[in-house]
Amino acid sequence: MSEKKGLEAVIEEIYAIIDSKDIQVGQKIPSERYLSENLNVSRQSVREALRALEFLGIIYVRRGEGTYLADIDSHQLFELIAKYLIRTDKQRHELGEVQHMMEEYVDRKTGSEDTVLTYDNKIMRKIYVILKKYTGR
């Protein structure tokens, strides 16, 4: 395991396993026992890491069935964070400027053939949708 300590290291190692096994959204991740044995940590450490990942919306648990990789887009964490981070009109305006820069970029890149929502950049689309939600534009 890496030189990082505790929970963070276990979470990173679980992510590495998910990545190496190319586990996709909706697919089952390895069991606590498998993770514990392969990471050489206690099952309690694995449980703690899995609880943190569940809270973050990265995984979800079906009792008696297993643990699955979640679609982070459907999690409410963005809402919770935004309520505490975006509190002023100035902040909303600044986010609107970022949104506008994205629109101009896609316009220049595609010659007005695409919008940010139709542009072939999934991460940009996700960020844009989040910005749109919190700027009201």
OpenMM code with the backbone's topology and positions (N, CA, C; nanometers):
from openmm import Vec3, app, unit

residues = "MET SER GLU LYS LYS GLY LEU GLU ALA VAL ILE GLU GLU ILE TYR ALA ILE ILE ASP SER LYS ASP ILE GLN VAL GLY GLN LYS ILE PRO SER GLU ARG TYR LEU SER GLU ASN LEU ASN VAL SER ARG GLN SER VAL ARG GLU ALA LEU ARG ALA LEU GLU PHE LEU GLY ILE ILE TYR VAL ARG ARG GLY GLU GLY THR TYR LEU ALA ASP ILE ASP SER HIS GLN LEU PHE GLU LEU ILE ALA LYS TYR LEU ILE ARG THR ASP LYS GLN ARG HIS GLU LEU GLY GLU VAL GLN HIS MET MET GLU GLU TYR VAL ASP ARG LYS THR GLY SER GLU ASP THR VAL LEU THR TYR ASP ASN LYS ILE MET ARG LYS ILE TYR VAL ILE LEU LYS LYS TYR THR GLY ARG".split()
positions = [
    Vec3(0.0849, -0.1184, 0.0000),
    Vec3(0.0000, 0.0000, 0.0000),
    Vec3(0.0889, 0.1240, 0.0000),
    Vec3(0.0351, 0.2371, -0.0417),
    Vec3(0.1122, 0.3604, -0.0543),
    Vec3(0.1562, 0.4126, 0.0822),
    Vec3(0.2341, 0.5211, 0.0790),
    Vec3(0.2839, 0.5779, 0.2029),
    Vec3(0.1795, 0.6641, 0.2728),
    Vec3(0.0693, 0.6956, 0.2074),
    Vec3(-0.0358, 0.7726, 0.2718),
    Vec3(-0.0932, 0.6908, 0.3857),
    Vec3(-0.1478, 0.7569, 0.4832),
    Vec3(-0.1935, 0.6889, 0.6031),
    Vec3(-0.3446, 0.6721, 0.6064),
    Vec3(-0.3861, 0.5687, 0.6750),
    Vec3(-0.5235, 0.5496, 0.7138),
    Vec3(-0.6259, 0.5450, 0.6036),
    Vec3(-0.7380, 0.6096, 0.6332),
    Vec3(-0.8558, 0.6069, 0.5485),
    Vec3(-0.8261, 0.6489, 0.4047),
    Vec3(-0.7523, 0.7570, 0.3885),
    Vec3(-0.7217, 0.8070, 0.2539),
    Vec3(-0.6491, 0.7009, 0.1714),
    Vec3(-0.5534, 0.6327, 0.2315),
    Vec3(-0.4776, 0.5296, 0.1600),
    Vec3(-0.5673, 0.4129, 0.1207),
    Vec3(-0.6555, 0.3710, 0.2106),
    Vec3(-0.7457, 0.2596, 0.1806),
    Vec3(-0.8403, 0.2982, 0.0676),
    Vec3(-0.8942, 0.4187, 0.0731),
    Vec3(-0.9839, 0.4666, -0.0324),
    Vec3(-0.9112, 0.4690, -0.1670),
    Vec3(-0.7893, 0.5190, -0.1688),
    Vec3(-0.7138, 0.5240, -0.2941),
    Vec3(-0.6855, 0.3846, -0.3476),
    Vec3(-0.6577, 0.2914, -0.2595),
    Vec3(-0.6314, 0.1542, -0.3028),
    Vec3(-0.7588, 0.0879, -0.3553),
    Vec3(-0.8720, 0.1165, -0.2926),
    Vec3(-0.9991, 0.0636, -0.3434),
    Vec3(-1.0256, 0.1200, -0.4819),
    Vec3(-1.0019, 0.2493, -0.4990),
    Vec3(-1.0193, 0.3106, -0.6309),
    Vec3(-0.9288, 0.2432, -0.7337),
    Vec3(-0.8044, 0.2148, -0.6956),
    Vec3(-0.7102, 0.1506, -0.7877),
    Vec3(-0.7621, 0.0130, -0.8307),
    Vec3(-0.8224, -0.0604, -0.7375),
    Vec3(-0.8789, -0.1913, -0.7711),
    Vec3(-0.9969, -0.1742, -0.8666),
    Vec3(-1.0849, -0.0793, -0.8368),
    Vec3(-1.2001, -0.0525, -0.9245),
    Vec3(-1.1511, -0.0170, -1.0645),
    Vec3(-1.0496, 0.0672, -1.0703),
    Vec3(-0.9943, 0.1102, -1.1990),
    Vec3(-0.9277, -0.0069, -1.2723),
    Vec3(-0.8478, -0.0848, -1.2012),
    Vec3(-0.7757, -0.1948, -1.2674),
    Vec3(-0.8705, -0.3033, -1.3176),
    Vec3(-0.9826, -0.3214, -1.2488),
    Vec3(-1.0811, -0.4211, -1.2914),
    Vec3(-1.1832, -0.3615, -1.3890),
    Vec3(-1.1664, -0.2323, -1.4205),
    Vec3(-1.2541, -0.1618, -1.5143),
    Vec3(-1.4017, -0.1785, -1.4762),
    Vec3(-1.4292, -0.1594, -1.3484),
    Vec3(-1.5666, -0.1707, -1.2991),
    Vec3(-1.6426, -0.0454, -1.3412),
    Vec3(-1.7592, -0.0663, -1.3992),
    Vec3(-1.8416, 0.0423, -1.4513),
    Vec3(-1.9592, 0.0711, -1.3573),
    Vec3(-2.0221, 0.1863, -1.3779),
    Vec3(-2.1386, 0.2250, -1.2982),
    Vec3(-2.2415, 0.1117, -1.3006),
    Vec3(-2.2908, 0.0775, -1.1809),
    Vec3(-2.3914, -0.0272, -1.1676),
    Vec3(-2.3347, -0.1661, -1.1479),
    Vec3(-2.2031, -0.1805, -1.1658),
    Vec3(-2.1414, -0.3111, -1.1468),
    Vec3(-2.0932, -0.3279, -1.0028),
    Vec3(-2.0920, -0.4519, -0.9589),
    Vec3(-2.0522, -0.4869, -0.8233),
    Vec3(-1.9012, -0.4696, -0.8048),
    Vec3(-1.8626, -0.4131, -0.6905),
    Vec3(-1.7201, -0.4041, -0.6584),
    Vec3(-1.6833, -0.5241, -0.5713),
    Vec3(-1.5536, -0.5526, -0.5573),
    Vec3(-1.5131, -0.6685, -0.4764),
    Vec3(-1.5628, -0.6599, -0.3317),
    Vec3(-1.5739, -0.7753, -0.2697),
    Vec3(-1.6252, -0.7861, -0.1327),
    Vec3(-1.5284, -0.7267, -0.0311),
    Vec3(-1.5797, -0.7016, 0.0888),
    Vec3(-1.4955, -0.6542, 0.1989),
    Vec3(-1.3802, -0.7510, 0.2230),
    Vec3(-1.4109, -0.8794, 0.2222),
    Vec3(-1.3072, -0.9804, 0.2463),
    Vec3(-1.1972, -0.9700, 0.1401),
    Vec3(-1.2372, -0.9639, 0.0136),
    Vec3(-1.1393, -0.9535, -0.0954),
    Vec3(-1.0539, -0.8283, -0.0770),
    Vec3(-1.1192, -0.7146, -0.0513),
    Vec3(-1.0462, -0.5887, -0.0353),
    Vec3(-0.9516, -0.5951, 0.0835),
    Vec3(-0.9997, -0.6469, 0.1938),
    Vec3(-0.9181, -0.6591, 0.3141),
    Vec3(-0.7934, -0.7436, 0.2883),
    Vec3(-0.8132, -0.8580, 0.2253),
    Vec3(-0.7003, -0.9482, 0.1979),
    Vec3(-0.6033, -0.8884, 0.0966),
    Vec3(-0.6542, -0.8267, -0.0079),
    Vec3(-0.5680, -0.7732, -0.1124),
    Vec3(-0.4986, -0.6428, -0.0740),
    Vec3(-0.5594, -0.5695, 0.0173),
    Vec3(-0.4979, -0.4443, 0.0622),
    Vec3(-0.4170, -0.4631, 0.1896),
    Vec3(-0.4292, -0.5823, 0.2473),
    Vec3(-0.3583, -0.6150, 0.3710),
    Vec3(-0.3934, -0.5178, 0.4841),
    Vec3(-0.5245, -0.4925, 0.4970),
    Vec3(-0.5765, -0.4082, 0.6050),
    Vec3(-0.6936, -0.4814, 0.6701),
    Vec3(-0.7351, -0.4355, 0.7845),
    Vec3(-0.8455, -0.5002, 0.8548),
    Vec3(-0.9772, -0.4772, 0.7818),
    Vec3(-1.0724, -0.5662, 0.8064),
    Vec3(-1.2049, -0.5476, 0.7468),
    Vec3(-1.2697, -0.4210, 0.7996),
    Vec3(-1.2384, -0.3845, 0.9242),
    Vec3(-1.2921, -0.2608, 0.9813),
    Vec3(-1.2421, -0.1399, 0.9010),
    Vec3(-1.1152, -0.1406, 0.8609),
    Vec3(-1.0609, -0.0313, 0.7793),
    Vec3(-1.1316, -0.0249, 0.6446),
    Vec3(-1.1581, -0.1418, 0.5865),
    Vec3(-1.2291, -0.1474, 0.4586),
    Vec3(-1.3712, -0.0949, 0.4764),
    Vec3(-1.4391, -0.1372, 0.5840),
    Vec3(-1.5762, -0.0896, 0.6098),
    Vec3(-1.5806, 0.0618, 0.6229),
    Vec3(-1.4840, 0.1170, 0.6953),
    Vec3(-1.4784, 0.2619, 0.7152),
    Vec3(-1.4604, 0.3328, 0.5799),
    Vec3(-1.3729, 0.2816, 0.4971),
    Vec3(-1.3498, 0.3409, 0.3648),
    Vec3(-1.4750, 0.3297, 0.2783),
    Vec3(-1.5403, 0.2146, 0.2831),
    Vec3(-1.6624, 0.1959, 0.2032),
    Vec3(-1.7740, 0.2885, 0.2507),
    Vec3(-1.7838, 0.3096, 0.3814),
    Vec3(-1.8846, 0.4044, 0.4331),
    Vec3(-1.8571, 0.5452, 0.3811),
    Vec3(-1.7300, 0.5843, 0.3796),
    Vec3(-1.6938, 0.7171, 0.3283),
    Vec3(-1.7279, 0.7279, 0.1797),
    Vec3(-1.6969, 0.6247, 0.1031),
    Vec3(-1.7282, 0.6259, -0.0400),
    Vec3(-1.8786, 0.6278, -0.0643),
    Vec3(-1.9525, 0.5606, 0.0227),
    Vec3(-2.0988, 0.5622, 0.0098),
    Vec3(-2.1530, 0.7013, 0.0392),
    Vec3(-2.1006, 0.7650, 0.1422),
    Vec3(-2.1438, 0.9008, 0.1756),
    Vec3(-2.1162, 0.9964, 0.0597),
    Vec3(-2.0028, 0.9789, -0.0054),
    Vec3(-1.9662, 1.0647, -0.1181),
    Vec3(-2.0457, 1.0337, -0.2440),
    Vec3(-2.1191, 0.9228, -0.2418),
    Vec3(-2.2010, 0.8868, -0.3571),
    Vec3(-2.1261, 0.8092, -0.4630),
    Vec3(-2.0088, 0.7595, -0.4297),
    Vec3(-1.9271, 0.6866, -0.5258),
    Vec3(-1.9708, 0.5411, -0.5361),
    Vec3(-2.0207, 0.4874, -0.4262),
    Vec3(-2.0723, 0.3504, -0.4249),
    Vec3(-2.2077, 0.3497, -0.3567),
    Vec3(-2.2817, 0.2409, -0.3743),
    Vec3(-2.4033, 0.2204, -0.2965),
    Vec3(-2.4095, 0.0739, -0.2571),
    Vec3(-2.4759, 0.0505, -0.1459),
    Vec3(-2.4824, -0.0842, -0.0899),
    Vec3(-2.6241, -0.1359, -0.1005),
    Vec3(-2.6360, -0.2573, -0.1461),
    Vec3(-2.7635, -0.3290, -0.1420),
    Vec3(-2.7464, -0.4374, -0.0374),
    Vec3(-2.8100, -0.4196, 0.0762),
    Vec3(-2.7946, -0.5139, 0.1870),
    Vec3(-2.8210, -0.6564, 0.1406),
    Vec3(-2.7280, -0.7438, 0.1719),
    Vec3(-2.7412, -0.8833, 0.1365),
    Vec3(-2.6996, -0.9164, -0.0052),
    Vec3(-2.6723, -0.8150, -0.0872),
    Vec3(-2.6340, -0.8385, -0.2268),
    Vec3(-2.4904, -0.7976, -0.2563),
    Vec3(-2.4501, -0.6844, -0.2034),
    Vec3(-2.3148, -0.6374, -0.2293),
    Vec3(-2.3076, -0.4871, -0.2445),
    Vec3(-2.1921, -0.4431, -0.2890),
    Vec3(-2.1628, -0.3012, -0.3050),
    Vec3(-2.1372, -0.2734, -0.4525),
    Vec3(-2.1946, -0.1644, -0.5010),
    Vec3(-2.1926, -0.1335, -0.6439),
    Vec3(-2.1370, 0.0061, -0.6679),
    Vec3(-2.0781, 0.0231, -0.7853),
    Vec3(-2.0280, 0.1539, -0.8257),
    Vec3(-2.1471, 0.2404, -0.8668),
    Vec3(-2.1562, 0.3583, -0.8082),
    Vec3(-2.2703, 0.4468, -0.8309),
    Vec3(-2.2425, 0.5468, -0.9425),
    Vec3(-2.3497, 0.6051, -0.9908),
    Vec3(-2.3424, 0.7157, -1.0852),
    Vec3(-2.3382, 0.8422, -1.0014),
    Vec3(-2.2222, 0.9027, -0.9910),
    Vec3(-2.2031, 1.0188, -0.9039),
    Vec3(-2.2963, 1.1339, -0.9402),
    Vec3(-2.3392, 1.1405, -1.0662),
    Vec3(-2.4275, 1.2491, -1.1079),
    Vec3(-2.5599, 1.2494, -1.0339),
    Vec3(-2.6014, 1.1337, -0.9853),
    Vec3(-2.7313, 1.1254, -0.9196),
    Vec3(-2.7234, 1.1524, -0.7697),
    Vec3(-2.6058, 1.1852, -0.7187),
    Vec3(-2.5898, 1.2062, -0.5752),
    Vec3(-2.6202, 1.3510, -0.5369),
    Vec3(-2.6665, 1.3696, -0.4163),
    Vec3(-2.7052, 1.5026, -0.3682),
    Vec3(-2.5888, 1.5822, -0.3093),
    Vec3(-2.4680, 1.5272, -0.3137),
    Vec3(-2.3535, 1.5938, -0.2530),
    Vec3(-2.3284, 1.7320, -0.3140),
    Vec3(-2.3443, 1.7443, -0.4462),
    Vec3(-2.3244, 1.8748, -0.5101),
    Vec3(-2.4181, 1.9787, -0.4502),
    Vec3(-2.5428, 1.9393, -0.4281),
    Vec3(-2.6419, 2.0312, -0.3698),
    Vec3(-2.5978, 2.0768, -0.2309),
    Vec3(-2.5556, 1.9817, -0.1490),
    Vec3(-2.5139, 2.0144, -0.0132),
    Vec3(-2.3955, 2.1092, -0.0122),
    Vec3(-2.2973, 2.0805, -0.0932),
    Vec3(-2.1779, 2.1645, -0.0977),
    Vec3(-2.2122, 2.3030, -0.1514),
    Vec3(-2.2887, 2.3072, -0.2578),
    Vec3(-2.3219, 2.4351, -0.3207),
    Vec3(-2.3954, 2.5282, -0.2247),
    Vec3(-2.4837, 2.4732, -0.1438),
    Vec3(-2.5591, 2.5576, -0.0494),
    Vec3(-2.4674, 2.6310, 0.0470),
    Vec3(-2.3530, 2.5721, 0.0775),
    Vec3(-2.2609, 2.6348, 0.1716),
    Vec3(-2.1495, 2.7133, 0.1035),
    Vec3(-2.1218, 2.6830, -0.0213),
    Vec3(-2.0133, 2.7507, -0.0909),
    Vec3(-2.0599, 2.8689, -0.1754),
    Vec3(-2.1795, 2.8596, -0.2299),
    Vec3(-2.2301, 2.9648, -0.3194),
    Vec3(-2.3387, 3.0406, -0.2438),
    Vec3(-2.2969, 3.1497, -0.1825),
    Vec3(-2.3895, 3.2199, -0.0942),
    Vec3(-2.4184, 3.3631, -0.1375),
    Vec3(-2.3371, 3.4178, -0.2259),
    Vec3(-2.3566, 3.5580, -0.2609),
    Vec3(-2.3848, 3.5743, -0.4103),
    Vec3(-2.4409, 3.6897, -0.4448),
    Vec3(-2.4652, 3.7212, -0.5852),
    Vec3(-2.3330, 3.7316, -0.6611),
    Vec3(-2.2286, 3.7804, -0.5951),
    Vec3(-2.0969, 3.7913, -0.6583),
    Vec3(-2.0463, 3.6528, -0.6973),
    Vec3(-2.0618, 3.5558, -0.6096),
    Vec3(-2.0177, 3.4191, -0.6405),
    Vec3(-2.0972, 3.3609, -0.7570),
    Vec3(-2.2287, 3.3851, -0.7573),
    Vec3(-2.3105, 3.3369, -0.8679),
    Vec3(-2.2698, 3.4029, -0.9996),
    Vec3(-2.2384, 3.5323, -0.9926),
    Vec3(-2.1933, 3.6047, -1.1109),
    Vec3(-2.0608, 3.5468, -1.1629),
    Vec3(-1.9677, 3.5187, -1.0720),
    Vec3(-1.8388, 3.4611, -1.1119),
    Vec3(-1.8583, 3.3240, -1.1770),
    Vec3(-1.9480, 3.2436, -1.1236),
    Vec3(-1.9778, 3.1139, -1.1848),
    Vec3(-2.0400, 3.1333, -1.3228),
    Vec3(-2.1226, 3.2364, -1.3358),
    Vec3(-2.1812, 3.2680, -1.4653),
    Vec3(-2.0747, 3.3046, -1.5684),
    Vec3(-1.9688, 3.3735, -1.5232),
    Vec3(-1.8586, 3.4070, -1.6132),
    Vec3(-1.7881, 3.2809, -1.6622),
    Vec3(-1.7684, 3.1841, -1.5739),
    Vec3(-1.7063, 3.0577, -1.6131),
    Vec3(-1.7959, 2.9861, -1.7138),
    Vec3(-1.9238, 2.9876, -1.6874),
    Vec3(-2.0208, 2.9257, -1.7789),
    Vec3(-2.0124, 2.9928, -1.9168),
    Vec3(-2.0051, 3.1233, -1.9182),
    Vec3(-1.9960, 3.1982, -2.0435),
    Vec3(-1.8665, 3.1642, -2.1185),
    Vec3(-1.7557, 3.1498, -2.0458),
    Vec3(-1.6289, 3.1128, -2.1097),
    Vec3(-1.6396, 2.9757, -2.1762),
    Vec3(-1.7094, 2.8852, -2.1126),
    Vec3(-1.7294, 2.7530, -2.1713),
    Vec3(-1.8104, 2.7632, -2.3005),
    Vec3(-1.9146, 2.8448, -2.2967),
    Vec3(-1.9978, 2.8636, -2.4156),
    Vec3(-1.9153, 2.9209, -2.5312),
    Vec3(-1.8338, 3.0225, -2.5015),
    Vec3(-1.7506, 3.0836, -2.6049),
    Vec3(-1.6478, 2.9850, -2.6587),
    Vec3(-1.5891, 2.9050, -2.5716),
    Vec3(-1.4905, 2.8053, -2.6141),
    Vec3(-1.5520, 2.7067, -2.7136),
    Vec3(-1.6675, 2.6523, -2.6789),
    Vec3(-1.7330, 2.5548, -2.7665),
    Vec3(-1.7735, 2.6215, -2.8975),
    Vec3(-1.8207, 2.7431, -2.8897),
    Vec3(-1.8597, 2.8175, -3.0097),
    Vec3(-1.7402, 2.8334, -3.1042),
    Vec3(-1.6255, 2.8758, -3.0509),
    Vec3(-1.5043, 2.8915, -3.1325),
    Vec3(-1.4541, 2.7577, -3.1854),
    Vec3(-1.4560, 2.6574, -3.1001),
    Vec3(-1.4016, 2.5254, -3.1356),
    Vec3(-1.4834, 2.4564, -3.2446),
    Vec3(-1.6153, 2.4736, -3.2410),
    Vec3(-1.7022, 2.4013, -3.3349),
    Vec3(-1.7614, 2.4902, -3.4434),
    Vec3(-1.7291, 2.6177, -3.4417),
    Vec3(-1.7867, 2.7085, -3.5420),
    Vec3(-1.9370, 2.7212, -3.5261),
    Vec3(-1.9836, 2.7274, -3.4042),
    Vec3(-2.1259, 2.7414, -3.3690),
    Vec3(-2.2102, 2.6194, -3.4052),
    Vec3(-2.1471, 2.5070, -3.4371),
    Vec3(-2.2236, 2.3865, -3.4694),
    Vec3(-2.2767, 2.3168, -3.3447),
    Vec3(-2.2075, 2.3352, -3.2341),
    Vec3(-2.2477, 2.2706, -3.1095),
    Vec3(-2.2680, 2.3737, -2.9996),
    Vec3(-2.3443, 2.3319, -2.8992),
    Vec3(-2.3534, 2.4058, -2.7737),
    Vec3(-2.2734, 2.3247, -2.6725),
    Vec3(-2.2549, 2.3775, -2.5541),
    Vec3(-2.1833, 2.3018, -2.4515),
    Vec3(-2.2561, 2.1701, -2.4254),
    Vec3(-2.3886, 2.1728, -2.4303),
    Vec3(-2.4668, 2.0520, -2.4009),
    Vec3(-2.4607, 1.9469, -2.5115),
    Vec3(-2.4217, 1.9868, -2.6331),
    Vec3(-2.4098, 1.8888, -2.7417),
    Vec3(-2.2636, 1.8608, -2.7774),
    Vec3(-2.1726, 1.9351, -2.7170),
    Vec3(-2.0296, 1.9195, -2.7431),
    Vec3(-1.9802, 1.7850, -2.6908),
    Vec3(-1.8831, 1.7276, -2.7599),
    Vec3(-1.8332, 1.5939, -2.7281),
    Vec3(-1.7262, 1.5973, -2.6182),
    Vec3(-1.7624, 1.6519, -2.5029),
    Vec3(-1.6733, 1.6543, -2.3876),
    Vec3(-1.7616, 1.6346, -2.2640),
    Vec3(-1.7683, 1.5116, -2.2197),
    Vec3(-1.8608, 1.4737, -2.1128),
    Vec3(-1.8358, 1.5501, -1.9830),
    Vec3(-1.7113, 1.5682, -1.9475),
    Vec3(-1.6801, 1.6386, -1.8229),
    Vec3(-1.7228, 1.7844, -1.8318),
    Vec3(-1.6953, 1.8466, -1.9459),
    Vec3(-1.7365, 1.9854, -1.9636),
    Vec3(-1.8884, 1.9977, -1.9528),
    Vec3(-1.9597, 1.9046, -2.0153),
    Vec3(-2.1070, 1.9084, -2.0078),
    Vec3(-2.1532, 1.8972, -1.8628),
    Vec3(-2.0932, 1.8067, -1.7858),
    Vec3(-2.1330, 1.7890, -1.6456),
    Vec3(-2.1101, 1.9161, -1.5656),
    Vec3(-1.9933, 1.9751, -1.5819),
    Vec3(-1.9616, 2.0986, -1.5096),
    Vec3(-2.0564, 2.2096, -1.5510),
    Vec3(-2.0838, 2.2186, -1.6795),
    Vec3(-2.1738, 2.3217, -1.7313),
    Vec3(-2.3136, 2.3085, -1.6710),
    Vec3(-2.3646, 2.1866, -1.6654),
    Vec3(-2.4973, 2.1634, -1.6080),
    Vec3(-2.5001, 2.2049, -1.4609),
    Vec3(-2.3954, 2.1717, -1.3896),
    Vec3(-2.3872, 2.2119, -1.2479),
    Vec3(-2.3841, 2.3643, -1.2371),
    Vec3(-2.3017, 2.4288, -1.3176),
    Vec3(-2.2948, 2.5752, -1.3153),
    Vec3(-2.4291, 2.6372, -1.3471),
    Vec3(-2.4936, 2.5825, -1.4492),
    Vec3(-2.6244, 2.6354, -1.4907),
    Vec3(-2.7241, 2.6267, -1.3763),
    Vec3(-2.7189, 2.5190, -1.3046),
    Vec3(-2.8113, 2.4978, -1.1929),
    Vec3(-2.7931, 2.6034, -1.0834),
    Vec3(-2.6683, 2.6420, -1.0592),
    Vec3(-2.6406, 2.7335, -0.9482),
    Vec3(-2.6305, 2.8797, -0.9882),
    Vec3(-2.6283, 2.9066, -1.1175),
    Vec3(-2.6267, 3.0470, -1.1600),
    Vec3(-2.7645, 3.0940, -1.2015),
    Vec3(-2.8535, 2.9991, -1.2309),
    Vec3(-2.9876, 3.0355, -1.2737),
    Vec3(-2.9917, 3.0826, -1.4182),
    Vec3(-2.8830, 3.0598, -1.4940),
    Vec3(-2.8782, 3.1017, -1.6362),
    Vec3(-2.9227, 2.9905, -1.7248),
] * unit.nanometer
topology = app.Topology()
chain = topology.addChain("A")
for resn in residues:
    res = topology.addResidue(resn, chain)
    for name in ("N", "CA", "C"):
        topology.addAtom(name, app.Element.getBySymbol(name[0]), res)
